[in-house]
């Protein structure tokens, strides 16, 4: 898998295997000291494709890469591909700073003005750098009036991504609820079906 992030590798490995994939899933760190590519795309799709082809040609294996993040309506879709650089001047912030910044921006706004999308794009490249599979999921919600009870390090917006249908934030989902609502799991279901047919 085209990532050096152990948390991302673990998450994708778990959901792909739960959805029926029986192959071995290895991160790029398993192939030695490999430099990560620059993520210069203007969309999640572009970054996912770029990372997949970059690692596939470098390693000579099939590579799954993904890119995603939060798009806050009142911030005109920021942070989007800019990840943690949502603070004024494009500065990077800590998890706590990002949470407080967004909460302040939506303070006093009605629910219909506090929309947010959690988006992920995925791409699979063959060893020659040809994209053989692409997918994307968007998970809508609201920015909550206050932070939830749980913070997942590295995923600050999940603490304030409120799901009206179940009355809790994304970070507060139980394992069973996460299986039902996970945007990545929806992609994993389709991806496993594709891989089984493709292989």
Secondary structure, 3 states (H helix, E strand, C coil): CCCCCHHHHHHHHHHHHHCCCCCCCCCHHHHCCCCCCCCCCCCHHHHHHHHHHHHHHHHCCCEEEEEEEEEEHHHCCCEHHHCCCCEHHHECCCHHHHHHHHHHHHCCCCHHHCEEEEEEEEEEECCCCCEEEEEEEEEEEEECCCCCCCCCCCCHHHHCEEECCCCEEHHHCCHHHHHHHCHHHHHHHHHHHHHHHHC
